[in-house]
Amino acid sequence: MRTLFIGGGTPSLLLVEHLSSIMEAISGDLVEATIEINPETILDAPSLYSKLGFTRVSLGVQSLQQEELARLGRHHSAAEALSAIEKVSDCGIEYSLDFIYGLPGSFSTIKDLEYLFSKFRPPKHLSIYGLTIENGTRLYFRREDHPIDDEVATDYEAISKFVLDLGLRNYEISNFAVSGFESLHNLNYWYQGQYIGLGPSSHSFDGHQRSWKIFDSLRWLERVEEGGDDVAGSERPTHEEIAFEAAMLALRTTVGVPQRCISDLDFLIDQGLAVLEDGWVILTDRGRLVHSTLANDLLIDDTIVIPNLISSRFREIYPLLGS
């Protein structure tokens, strides 16, 4: 399976001729090709993305409320977000929307989704992320805008139910899709597939070793123009690390983990945190809220068998991953 994802930074600043050169340089067929777009930098004729070979546009709207966008420090306006959605909706290309929830006092995500699903051609994929505060950012110093746990939990469960009623399945903690329209590129990460990262700060994994490129864009560009090595570092995960990551990532998804990985299954089921399906434990919406805590208690009794079981399960549910 071959997928392409052009994202990170603002790739929509690239000119059409730049994108065309990138796509022409890729040999062979792509199962999926996605480009991230900021609303303020979308092409006037987004049908060009399809003509270039992209199968999906991922639009980072975050919110359709102007006051929230200002609080989040976003560069685009609500009007620009709506205009961008209208453009991709009208041009026919598949598209995904990114939203952020968890801003204190704000429960607008459902209202935003209700509006856009009634007004535009509905997206078949949504990414809805809980607000995180990075050290040193403007939000970091505005304590009044830091997420409140109870509000975040309530918001997440309400959003999950609402999106399910719209026909999208919560196939990963932060990702929702109509069946058959999941992000294969992201599934490849969660499945521990191989991938190649190009560009500053990108990561690669060949199945045995991880590596990452120089973080600073100018230093990376200088190194590339000089014909030097742009790799900043690498590591070779142990069997134990690979096995734990396989289970931790699978627990984020509706693939789940083998029953043998969970020690207190009866408790999780009684508390409504998980369900058992054909010997696989899958977290509920409520369980996903405490994923990090539950992941720390995973039992890995065989560092070879567990990853193989999980890998096989992913390929069974998503056959294209094994192609």
Number of C-alpha atoms within 10 A of each C-alpha: 15 16 16 20 17 20 13 13 11 13 16 19 15 11 10 14 10 11 20 16 11 12 15 11 9 10 7 7 10 14 14 17 22 23 21 23 24 21 22 17 15 23 18 10 10 18 16 15 23 17 11 17 17 22 18 22 23 22 23 21 26 22 24 22 18 15 12 18 18 13 13 17 12 16 11 18 20 20 14 18 23 16 15 24 24 15 19 27 18 13 15 13 19 20 22 25 22 18 20 21 23 25 21 15 11 13 18 19 22 15 12 14 21 14 12 16 12 9 11 15 17 17 20 20 25 25 20 20 16 17 17 14 16 10 9 8 10 13 17 14 13 11 10 12 17 16 18 13 12 10 16 20 18 14 19 25 15 16 21 22 14 15 18 15 10 16 13 22 21 24 18 23 23 19 21 24 23 17 13 10 14 21 20 21 21 15 19 19 14 21 25 20 17 14 17 13 16 13 17 21 18 15 18 17 19 12 13 12 13 17 18 21 21 20 15 10 13 11 13 21 16 12 15 13 9 10 9 11 11 21 20 13 11 14 11 13 14 12 14 15 11 19 21 21 18 23 25 21 21 26 28 22 22 19 25 25 28 22 16 15 20 18 12 10 17 13 11 19 17 10 11 14 20 21 18 17 12 7 12 20 24 24 28 18 21 17 22 23 19 13 18 13 11 17 18 10 13 18 16 17 12 12 16 13 12 22 24 13 14 24 21 16 19 23 15 13 11 16 12 14 19 13 9
